[in-house]
Amino acid sequence: MPQTYNANVLPSNKSIPATKAVATPGAEPGWRHARRSNSLSEVYASIRVPDASASFWRKLMAFWGPGLMVAVGYMDPGNWATDIQGGAKFGYTLLSVILISNLFAMLLQHLAAKLGIVTGRDLAQACRDHYSKPVAMVLWVLCEVAIAACDLAEVIGSAIALNLLFGLPLAWGVVLTILDVLVVLLFQSRGFRVIESIVAGLIVLIFGCFVYEIIVSNPDYFAILQGLVPQPRVVTNPQMLYVAIGILGATVMPHNLYLHSSIVQTRQIEQTEPGKRMAIKFATIDSTVALFLAFFVNAAILILAAAAFNRRGMFQVEEIQDAYKLLAPVLGAGAASTVFAVALLASGQNSTLTGTLAGQIVMEGFLDLKLKPWMRRLITRSIAVVPALVVTLVYGDAATTDLLVLSQVILSLQLSFAVVPLVLFTSSRAKMGVFVNSPLVRTVAWVVSAIIIVLNAFLLWQMAVEWLK
């Protein structure tokens, strides 16, 4: 009788016996070095999954979780800034950008999960193993810049929410986000499932808040459907393009590719071809469904701004604080502003949890640097908190939303340096063996990469032209 497992947390040094062994990833041709250590070693392979004879739903529940943690990055405070600007200025037009960005994200997160499951490497480790040391170091620095930009948005977003709800000064709100270091350490010591459950609970809260906001805003549903259809003026209008690429950067986030390629390895799968195929299948279902939830939240923020502000000619509502103050009187619903701020706080806290993990993965993966967990988390959190604190002390409330949007554009500009290696690795038969991307997936993935590169190059050209005027 086949042995079955439930998804309890087990010591990471235990393993499931394999029947048809697959070659150790470090021994495969195509990699420069043997793998030295497991990604997130303290929780690596710590969650058991059922074998192939279990029901579809039992297997799905065992693999459910990493996708939600990835989806957090697609509804973080950076998205709020770009979506509010996009909705207030341009109505429902940029809904098509959110939709296309989410479709891009679904493909790229599938590739990230596949890389981690098949090779036993996260994307940072794979880059270190494949490229020369100077190239790997450049990629590491670029990735740290992207994470700093992402964390800047998350920290400032949380601080704004605390300010709106409790009147706490922004600087104090920024300092309080350091506590997420202790939260991650506390709950991760109790098992990775606990962190996944916290993230899932906060996502449910955010989702519920925006269901309420959509109902009370009474949007034009026909215009929403029209907005899902791409329009040429998104590219030809420089202001619209700037916000659109900010949305792209806020949706397809480079640090999420590193994060996903690592946390899928928390599942203790059979190291066989069937075992890996099952893991890829359910990891893909997990991330795709979670990204549909993220699409709803992203779209809901833009729809809310379009229905509440653009429809009434209030095109200049760009600040999150302004949106908070105006929602209740404009919509005539007293709870609208409070629910908005609660969702923002949940979004910021969720994002800081996953962003801290991503920082740890990138530092360990590129540098092969092993530090004590509290020290690693303190370093990665400081990279975000220190710049955010300086910004809030120097500029105060006035520039926070502009900085949020700028942070998302920076993310988009860094995205190519994560996407291209990911597509390159997963399209290499030497690295992936029988799991190499099919010709269709390979073609679509390179087309997506090309679109991202071309749009970013066009944005840089537009910004240079504006600067030279």
SEVEXKOL-826647 format. One record per residue: residue in one letter; x, z, y of N, C-alpha, C, O in turn. Coordinates in pm, whole numbers, plus 50000, padded with zeros to 5 digits. Example, Ala and Ser with C-alpha at 12.3 -4.5 7.8 and 13.67 -1.06 7.14 Angstrom:
a513195078049431512305078049550513205078049670514245084649668
s512855070849775513675071449894512905078750003513415080450114
This chain:
m500855000049881500005000050000500895000050124501795008350134
p500664990650221501544989950336501455002350423500395008550437
q502585005850480502635017750564502115014350703502475003850758
t501285022850759500775020650894501195032150984501525043150939
y501175029051113501645038951209500645039951323499895030551349
n500625051151388499875051951512500875052551628502075054451607
a500355050751751501255049351865501675062651922501505065152042
n502215071551837502735084351890504165082151933504845072751892
v504595091452019505985090852065506875097251960506595108351915
l507925090551922508855095651822510265095651881510515088851980
p511165103051823512545102551869513065088351864512795081151768
s513805084151967514215070151977515285066351877515585054551863
n515865075851805516895072351708516315068851571517055065851478
k514965069051559514345065351433513985050651439513785045051547
s513885044451326513565030151325512645026951209512585034251111
i511915015951223511045011251117511855002851022512584993951067
p511775005150893512544996950801512114982450809510924979450811
a513064973550813512764959250821512944952750685513804956750607
t512124942850658512224935850531513084923350545514104922150478
k512664914050632513474902150656514254904250784513734902050893
a515464908350771516234912050889516574899850972516844889050921
v516554901951104516984891751198518354895951249518644907851261
a519204886151278520574889351319520574898251442519734896851531
t521524907551446521664916351561521894907951685522754899151684
p521144910451796521254901951913522684900051962523064889052000
g523464910751961524824909652011525694900551929526724895751977
a525304897951803526114889551717525724874851726526394866451667
e524644871751797524184857951804525104849751892525654854851989
p525284836751858526034828051947525254826252077524034827552080
g525964823152184525294821052312525414832852405525184831552525
w525784844752351525994856452435527484859052446528214858152348
r527924862352566529344864552591529844877352524530954877652470
h529024887852526529434900752471528364905952375527204901952382
a528774914752285527814922152205527094932152294527674937452389
r525834934652264525084944352342525704958252325525974962452213
r525944965252436526634978152428525654989852415525944999652346
s524514988852480523585000152478522164994952492521944983852540
n521205003152450519804999452462519315001352605519785010052677
s518364993052643517754994352774516855006752776516115009252681
l516935014652885516205027352895516355035152764515375038052695
s517585038452731517905043852599517125056552566516885059352449
e516715064452669516005076952639514605074752585514035083752523
v514045062552608512695059752554512675047052469511605042352429
y513845041652439513925029252362513315031252222513625040952153
a512445022052181511795022252049511185035852017511255040551903
s510595042252118510055055652098508565055752064508005066352036
i507925044052068506485043352039506265034351918506555022451922
r505755040251811505505032451690504265023851704503335027151778
v504255012851632503105003851633502655001351489503455002851397
p501384997451470500904994651334501594982451275502154974351348
d501544981051144502104969151081501084957751086499994959351141
a501454946451029500654934251041499274935550978498364927951013
s499094944850886497804945950817496754953450900495574953550863
a497144959751009496214967351092495274957851167495534945851176
s494184963351219493214955151291493784950551425494744956251478
f493174939851478493604934451606493574945151714494524946151792
w492514953151721492364962951829493364974451816493844979551917
r493674978551693494684989051676496034984351724496774991751789
k496364971751693497654966451738497674964651890498674967551955
l496544959951945496494958252090496664971552162497384972352261
m495994982052113496104995152177497525000652169497985007552259
a498224997552061499595002352046500524995552147501465001752198
f500254982652175501104975252268500614976252412501314972052504
w499434981852433498844982552566499594992752652499815004052608
g499974988952772500634998252862501694991852951501594992953073
p502704985152894503724978852979503144968953079503624967953191
g502104961553038501494951953129500894958553252500994953153362
l500284970253233499724977553346500824982253441500654981953563
m501954986553384503064990953469503624979253549504034980953664
v503654967453487504094955553558503084951653665503454947853776
a501774952653632500714948653725500734956953852500274952453957
v501274969153844501374977853962502104970654075501714971654192
g503164963454041503944956454142503184945254210503594940454316
y502074941154150501284930254206500134935354292499334927454342
m500064948454310499034953954399499624965154485498924974454524
d500924964154515501594974654590501314973054740500714963054780
p501734982554824501424981854968501924969355038501354965355139
g502974963054986503424950355044502344939755036502184931755128
n501614939654925500494930454911499414933255015498794923955068
w499194945955043498154949555139498454943455276497564937855341
a499714944555320500074939455451499874924455460499274919455555
t500364917155361500244902555364498784898255347498344888855413
d498044904955260496654901055236495754904155356494854896355387
i495994915355423495204918655542495464908255652494524903455716
q496734904955674497054894655773496434881355735495844874555819
g496584877555608496054864755562494544863855576494034853655620
g493824874455539492374874555547491864874755689490924867555723
a492474883255776492014884355915492284871655993491454867456074
k493434865455971493804853556048493154840755994492674832556072
f493154839255862492784826355804491584826855712491324817155640
g490844837755712489654838655628490004838555480490914845655435
y489274830655405489444830355258490444819755212490644818055092
t491064812555306491904800955272493044804355177493344796655086
l493664815855197494864819155117494524825454982495434829854912
l493244825954946492894830354810493544821454706493924826054598
s493674808554737494304799254642495764803054617496274801254506
v496434808254720497834812454705497924824454612498824825254528
i496984833854626496964845554537496724841154393497374846054301
l495784831854374495484826954239496694820054176497064822954063
i497304810854251498464803454198499624812954171500304811754070
s499834822454262500914832254243500684840354115501644843054042
n499444844154088499154851753967499364843453841499834848653740
l499034830653847499284821853732500784820553707501234820853592
f501554819053816503014819053802503484832053737504314831953646
a502924843153785503344856353735503044857753586503874863153512
m501894852953541501534854153399502554847053311502954852353207
l502974835153353503974827753275505314835053276505924837053171
l505764839053395507094845153406507164858753336508184862153277
q506074866553343506074879553273506054877553121506634885453047
h505404867053075505444863752932506894860952890507344865652785
l507614853252971509014850052939509884862552943510784864152860
a509614871453039510404883853048510184892552926511134898152871
a508924893652883508634901652763509284895552641509834902652557
k509224882252631509804875552514511314877452510511884879652402
l511974876752625513434878852629513774892752577514684894152494
g513064902952623513364916652580513104918852433513914925252365
i511984913652383511614915852242512564908552148512994914152048
v512884896152180513684887852089515144891852089515754893151983
t515734893752207517174895952216517574910652217518734914052193
g516604919652246516954933752260517694936652389518294947352403
r517654927352482518294929052612517224928352721516254920952710
d517404936252826516604933652944517294922753025518414918752993
l516624917853130517154906453205518494909753272519354901053281
a518664921953317519934925853379521074925553277522154920453306
q520824930953158521854930653052522174916353013523334912952988
a521134907853006521344893952968522204886653071523064878653035
c521974889453199522794883253304524234888053294525164880053309
r524434901053269525794906253256526514900053138527704897053145
d525784898053028526404892352908526694877452921527644872352862
h525874870352999525994855753005526964851053112527764842053088
y526884857053230527674852053343529014859153355529224869853299
s529914852853429531194859453459530934871753544529864872953605
k531904880753550531704893153623531404890953771530494897353824
p532134881853842531804879753984530364874854004529674879554095
v529914865553920528544860353933527544871453905526554872953976
a527804879253799526894890253765526804900453878525734905853906
m527944903153944527934912654054527134907454173526424915154239
v527244894454201526444888454309524954889754276524154893354362
l524584886754152523184887954111522714902454121521574905054158
w523594911854088523234926054097522954929954242521964936554271
v523854925754334523664929054476522354923154527521594929854597
l522074910454492520834904054535519624911354480518604912754548
c519734915954356518624923154295518414936554364517274940754385
e519494943354398519374956154470518734954154607517964962554653
v519044942954673518414939854801516904938154782516104943054861
a516534931054674515124928854645514414942054617513314944454666
i515054950754538514444963654505514334972354630513344979454649
a515354971754717515294979454841514134974554928513434982654989
a513944961354934512824955755012511484959954953510554963355025
c511404959654820510174963754752509894978454774508774982354806
d510924986654756510755001154774510435004754918509695014254944
l510984996955011510654999255151509154998155173508545006255242
a508554987655112507114985655125506344997055060505345001855115
e506795001354942506075011754869506155025254940505155032454951
v507345028554988507535041355056506755041755187506085051655216
i506845031055265506125030655392504625030655367503875037155440
g504175023355265502745023155232502225036955197501145040855244
s502965044355116502565058055081502545066955205501635075155222
a503555065355290503625073555412502455070555505501895079655566
i502085057755516500935054055600499665060255544498845065555620
a499485059755412498285065555350498205080655375497125085755407
l499315087655362499335102155388499035105055535498365114855567
n499525096355622499245097955764497765095955795497185103455873
l497165085755733495755082755759494845093555703493855097255766
l495175098555585494305108355518494495122655572493525130055589
f495745126355599496035140355632496725142255767497015153555806
g496985131355838497665132555967499125135855956499735139956055
l499725134255839501135137455819502005127055889501765115055871
p502995131155969503875121456034504535112155932504825116155820
l504775099655973505325089755881506655094255821506895092355702
a507515100055903508835104255852508695114455739509405113655639
w507775124055756507565134055651506975127555526507305131455414
g506105117855546505535110655431506605103355351506565103155228
v507555097355422508665090555356509485100455273509835097655158
v509795111955333510595122055263509885126955137510525129355035
l508565128455143507805133355028507885123854908507715128254794
t508125110954933508195101654820509395104354730509455099154618
i510355112454777511485116154691510985123754568511625123654463
l509835130354582509305138254471508985129854348508875135154238
d508835116654367508525108454249509665108654148509455106154030
v510895111654197512025113254104511715124254003511905122553882
l511245135554054510925146853966509735143753877509695147853761
v508755136453931507565133053853507935124253734507505126753621
v508735113853760509145104953651509915112553544509665110853424
l510855120953586511645128553490510765137953408510935139053287
l509825144653475508965154253406508115147453300508055151953185
f507475136553337506535130253245507245121453142506765120153029
q508375115353178509075107253079509625115952967509725111452853
s509965128452999510455137552894509355140852794509635145152682
r508095138652834506975141152743506535128452670505565128752593
g507235117552693506935105152624506505094252720505835096952820
f506895081952689506615070852779505125068052790504655062752891
r504355071752686502915069852689502265077852803501255073552859
v502845089152837502295097352945502415090053078501465089853157
i503575083953103503755076353226502785064653230502165061953333
e502655057553118501725046353112500295050853141499545043753209
s499915062553091498555067653114498325071053261497245068453315
i499335076953327499215080053469499035067353550498175066453638
v499865057353519499775044453588498405038253567497795033253662
a497905038453442496595032753412495495039853490494585033353542
g495565053053498494565060653572494535057053719493455055753778
l495705055453780495765051753921495255037653944494635034754047
i495515028653847494995014953859493465014953854492825007753930
v492895022953766491435024053758490875029053891489835024253937
l491565038753953491135043954083491165033054189490215031554266
i492265025454194492385014454292491285004154269490654999554364
f491075000454144490064990454108488684995054153487934987354213
g488355007554124487045012954163486855013054314485775010154363
c487925016454387487845016654533487495002854588486695001654681
f488104992654531487864979254586486554973154538486004964354606
v486054977454426484694973354389483724978254497482844970854540
y483894990654539483064996254646483244988554776482264985154842
e484494985754813484764978954939484144964954941483604960655043
i484214957754829483634944354822482114945054838481524936854908
i481504954854774480044956154783479604958654927478674952154975
v480264967954997479824971455133480214960755235479604960055341
s481234952455205481654942255302480764929855297480754921955392
n480024927955187479094916755174479734903455212479304897155309
p480734898955138481454886655174480614874155146479574874755081
d481104862755197480484849755171481024844555037482154839655031
y480244845654933480734842354799481004827454782481894823654705
f480254818854852480534804454845481884801454910482654793254859
a482164808055022483454806155088484604811355002485714805955005
i484344821854925485364826954832485734816254729486914813954702
l484724809654673484974799054575485754787554639486654781954576
q485414784054763486144773554834487594777754857488514769554848
g487804790454886489144795354913490064794954792491284794754807
l489484794654673490294793954551490864780054527491734778254441
v490384770054602490884756354590492024754254688491834756254808
p493224750254642494374748454733494084738054841493434727854815
q494584740654963494404731555075495754728255138496614737055148
p495964715555179497264711355235497704719355356498904721155377
r496754724255438497164731255560497904744255533498534749755623
v497824749255410498614761255376500094758455394500854767255433
v500504745955364501914742255376502234736855514503334739355566
t501304729655575501594722955703501504732355823502084729455928
n500784743455810500674753155919501774763755903501734771455808
p502764764155995503904773355979503494788055967504044795355885
q502524792456049502084806356042501434809355907501674819855847
m500614800155861499944801955733500964801855619500864809555524
l501964792855631502984791955526503794804855519504124809555410
y504104810755635504884823255637504144834355561504724841255478
v502844835855591502064846055523501884842355375501904851155288
a501724829255345501534824855207502764828155122502624832655008
i503944825855177505164828855101505354843955091505904848954993
g504894851155194504884865655182504004870155067504354879354994
i502834863655050501934866754938502624863354806502534870954710
l503304851754802504034848054681505094858454647505234862454532
g505834862954749506864873054727506274886454687506884893854610
a505074889454739504434902154704503794901754567503534912054506
t503534889654518502844888354389503844886654276503884894854184
v504654876154281505674874054178506934881354223507714876054301
m507104893354173508174901954225509374901954130509214904154010
p510594899554183511764898454094512024911054012512394910053895
h511824922954071512144935053996511194936853877511544943653780
n509994930853883509064931853771509554924553648509244928453535
l510324913853668510874906453554511904915153482511954915353359
y512724922253558513694931553497512954943053428513304947053316
l511944948353495511184959653441510504956053310510614963453212
h509814944853307509034941053189509934938353069509624942252956
s511074931553094511984928452983512554941052919513044940752807
s512484952252992512994964952940511904973252872512084977652758
i510774975352940509784984852888509044979752766508444987652693
v509064966652741508484961952613509294967052495508794967352382
q510524970952520511374975852412511114990552378511774996152290
t510154996752447509765010352408508965010252279508795020652215
r508464998452239507724997452113508684995851996509644988152002
q508405003251891509305003351775508794992951674508034996151583
i509224980651694508714969551612509654966551496510814970751495
e509144959251398509994954451289510904943451342510444934151407
q512194944651314513154934751360513194922851265514234919551208
t512034916551249511884904551166511184894051250510644897051356
e511214881751202510534871151277509034873951292508514872951403
p508314877551183506884880751200506664892851293505734892951373
g507534902951281507384914751366507554911451513506814916451598
k508524902951543508754899151682507634890051734507234891051850
r507144881151648506034872451690504794880851724504104878151823
m504534890951643503394899651670503604906851803502674908051883
a504814911751827505094919051950504944909952073504384914152174
i505434897552064505314888152175503844885152203503414884752318
k503074883052096501644879952112500914891052187500204888452283
f501094903452143500324914452203500904918752338500164923452424
a502204917152357502784920052489502264909952591502034913452707
t502074897552549501554887252639500094889752673499684888452788
i499304893452573497894896952600497834908752697497054908552792
d498654918852672498694930752756498984927152901498264931352992
s500034919252925500414916153063499424906653129499164907853248
t498874897153054497944887553113496654894253158496164891653268
v496104902953073494884910253111495154919353231494344920153323
a496304926053230496644935053341496804927253471496414932053578
l497364915153462497544907153583496224901553635496114898753754
f495234899953548493894896553596493334907753682492694905253784
l493564920353641493144931653722493864931653857493274934353961
a495164928553852495934928053976495434916754067495404918254189
f495024905554007494474894554086493214899054159493014895754276
f492364906454090491134911254154491474920054274490884918354381
v492404929454257492754938554367493354930754484492974932854599
n494294921754453494914913654557493894905554634493864905554757
a493034898654557492004890254619491024898854698490554894754804
a490704910654646489734919454712490234923954849489444925054943
i491534926554862492084930654992491904919455093491464921855206
l492244907155053492104895755143490634893055175490294890455290
i489774893755073488334891555094487774902055190486974898755278
l488174914455173487724925255261488114922355405487294923855496
a489384918255426489844915255562489094903255620488744903255738
a488854893055537488124881255584486684884755620486174880455724
a486024892555534484614895955555484424905655671483464904455748
a485344915155685485184925455787485694921055924485124924756026
f486784913055926487444910056053487374895256093486934892156203
n487784886156004487794871956039486394867056074486214859556169
r485404871255997484024866856020483514871356156482614864956212
r484064882056212483624887356341484584883456454484494888856565
g485494874156425486414869456528487554879056558488234877456660
m487764888856472488834898756495490104894056422490534899956323
f490684883056476491784876456406493114883956417494034881356339
q493224893056510494504899756535494664912956460495614920256486
v493754916156369493894928456289494974925956184494744918956085
e496144931656207497264929656115497784942756058498284943155946
e497664953356137498194966356094497264972955992496034972456007
i497844979055890497044986555793496284997655864495125000455832
q496945004055963496285014956036495065009956113494045016856119
d495164997956171494014992356244492864989356148491704991956179
a493214983756033492184980755934491454993555891490234993655876
y492225004155873491635017055834490655022055940489555026555907
k491065021256067490225026456175488965018156197487925023456237
l489055005056171487944996156204486954994256090485804990356114
l487374996855964486504993755851485175001055858484124994855842
a485205014055882483945021755881482975017155990481815014555960
p483415016156118482455011656220482014997156203480854993856229
v482924988356158482584974256144481594972156030480624964756044
l481844978755917480984976955800479784986255801478844984255724
g479804996255888478695005655893478625014655771477555019955738
a479765016555705479825025155586480855036055612482045033155621
g480415048355624481305059255662482465061455569483545065455612
a482265058755439483315061355340484305049855328485325051255260
a484045038455393484875026555373486335029055408487225025155333
s486585035655521487965038055563488675047955470489835045955434
t487965058555431488575068655344488915062855207489995065255154
v487985055055151488215048755021489405039255030490215038454937
f489515031955141490635022855165491955030355162492905025855098
a492025041855231493255049655236493595055955102494775056755065
v492575060455028492815066154894493425055554802494365058354728
a492875043454808493415032654725494855029354765495685026654678
l495135029654895496505027054943497475037654891498585034354849
l497055050354894497925061054845498175059554695499315061054649
a497125056554620497295054454475498215042754448499055043254358
s498075032154527498935020354512500395023754540501285019754465
g500625031054649502005034554684502665043554581503835041654547
q501925053454532502495062554433502765055554300503785057954236
n501845046954261502045039354138503295030654149504105029854056
s503435024054264504545014754282505885021854287506895016454240
t505925033954346507195041054350507635045454211508835045854182
l506675048754124507025052353986507695040753914508765042353856
t507055029053918507605017553847508835011953917509745006953851
g508885012854051510055008154123511295016254092512395010754084
t511125029354074512255037854038512795034153900514005033753880
l511895031553806512325027153673513065013853681514095012053614
a512555004553762513204991553776514614993053832515534986153789
g514775002153929516095004653985517075009753881518245005853879
q516595018553796517435023853687517835012653592518995011753552
i516885004153555517144993253461518184983653516519094979453445
v518054980153644518984970753706520384976653715521364969953683
m520484989153758521804995453772522494996653637523674993353624
e521765001453536522365003053403522684989553341523714987853276
g521784979853360521964966853295523124958953349523924953553272
f523244958053481524314950153541525664957153535526694950753514
l525664970353553526924977653562527324984353432528444989253419
d526414984553333526634991853209527075006153241528005011553183
l526345011853337526695025053390525705035353339524505034153362
k526205045353272525355055953219525555068653299526635074553300
l524495072953367524515085353443523415094453392522535090153316
k523455106953432522365116053396521075110953458521095105653569
p519935112553389518675106853439518335110853581517915102453660
w518525123653617518145128053751519025121453857518575118353967
m520315119253822521225113153918520905098353938520915093354050
r520605091453827520215077353836519005075853927518975067254015
r518005084153903516755082753979516965086454126516365080354215
l517815096454151518075100454289518765089154365518455086654482
i519695082354300520395071154364519435059754394519415054654506
t518635055754295517725044554316516655047854420516265039154498
r516185060254421515185064054522515805064654661515165061154760
s517055069254670517725070054800517905056354863517815054854985
i518145046154779518305032554830517065028354907517155020455002
a515895033454868514655030054937514335039855050513925035855159
v514515052755022514065062955117514895062755246514335063855355
v516205061355234517055061955353516725050855452516505053755570
p516675037855409516295027455506514885029655562514655027655682
a513935033655476512555035755522512495046855626511765045855724
l513265057555604513275068755698513845064455832513325068155937
v514935056655828515545051755952514555042956028514415044056150
v513885034155955512935024956018511795032556085511435029656199
t511225042356015510095049756071510515058456189509755060056284
l511725064056183512205072256294512505063856419512255068156532
v513045051756396513435043256509512245035756566512055035256688
y511425029856479510345021156526508975027656525508075023156595
g508805038356446507515045156441506425036456379506695028056295
d505175038756424504045031756366504025016856401503495008756325
a504605013256516504385000056573504814988656481504144978356475
a505924990356411506494979056337506294979956186506834971756112
t505524989656139505454991655994504864979655920505414975555817
t503764973955970503164962755899504044950455904504154943255805
d504684947756021505604936356030506744938055929507184928355867
l507214950355914508284952955817507794950955675508534946055589
l506554954855649505984952755516505924937955482506304933955372
v505454929855576505374915355552506774909555535507014901555445
l507714913655623509084908655613509694912455478510424904455420
s509414924355429509954928755300509474919555188510214916855094
q508234914855198507704906055094508314892055102508514885654999
v508614887455223509304874655237510714875655179511174866355113
i511394886955203512724888955144512634888654991513484882754925
l511604894954937511404894654792511254880454741511844876754639
s510484872554813510274858754771511584850854775511854842754686
l512404853354879513684846354889514634850354777515494842454737
q514494862554724515354867154615514834862754478515554863454378
l513604858254474512944855854346513654845354261513734846754139
s514164834954325514824824254250515984829354167516254824254058
f516684839654218517874844654149517524852854025518404856153945
a516254856254008515804862653884515094852653794515224853153672
v514344843453856513544833953777514424823853705514214821053587
v515414818353775516244807953713516994813153590516954806553486
p517684824753596518314829853473517304832553361517594829953244
l516124837753397515104840653295514684828053223514614827853100
v514394817453297513974804753235515134798753156514934793253048
l516344799753211517524794453143517744801353009517964794552908
f517684814553006517924822052882516854819152777517174816752660
t515594819552818514504817952721514364803452674513674800652577
s515034794152746515014780052704516234776452621516394764852582
s517104786252593518334783752517518124787252370517864798752335
r518254777152284518114779852141519234788752090519024796651997
a520414787652149521524796152106521224810952129521684819452053
k520444814052232520134827952264518834832752198518734844252157
m517864823952188516524827852142516214823551999515244828351941
g517014814651942516754810151806515394803451795515064794751875
v514604807451695513304801151672512294804651781511224798651788
f512614814251865511704818451970511954811152102511374814652204
v512804800952100513104793452221511814787552278510884784352203
n511754785952411510584780152475510284766252419511194758352395
s509024763352400508614749952358508884740252473509024744552587
p508944727252445509164717552554508144718852667508504717552784
l506874721352632505844722752735506094734952822506064734052945
v506334746552758506584758852834507844757352919507884761753034
r508874751252861510124749352934509894740853059510384744053167
t509134730053044508854721153157508064728253266508404727453384
v507004735153226506174742353323506994753153393506874754953514
a507834760253317508644771053375509614765553479509804771653585
w510244754053450511174748353548510424742853669510944743453781
v509214737553649508414732953762508064744753853508174743753976
v507644755853792507344768053870508584772553947508494775954065
s509724772553880510974776553947511274767354064511674771954171
a511074754254044511344744554151510414746754270510844745854385
i509134749554242508174752054350508604764154432508574763854555
i509014774654363509454786854432510664783954519510724788354634
i511644776554466512864773454540512564764654661513064767254770
v511734754254642511414744854751510644752054862510944750154980
l509644760254825508874767354926509754776955007509604778155128
n510654783554939511544792855009512504785455102512784789955213
a513024773855055513914765855140513164760855263513704760655374
f511904756855243511084752155355510824763455454510844761255575
l510584775355402510364786855490511604789655573511494792055693
l512774789455511514014791855584514214781455695514654784755805
w513884768855663514014758255763513064760755879513454759355995
q511814764355848510844767155954511294778856041511164778356164
m511814789455978512264801156054513464797556142513574802356255
a514374788856090515524784656169515094776556290515634778256399
v514114767756271513594759556382512994768556489513244766756609
e512174778356445511544787556541512584795756616512434798456735
w513634799756546514674808056606515474800156710515894805656812
l515684787056683516484778756773515714774356898516324769756994
k514394775756898513604771757014513864780957134513274779057241
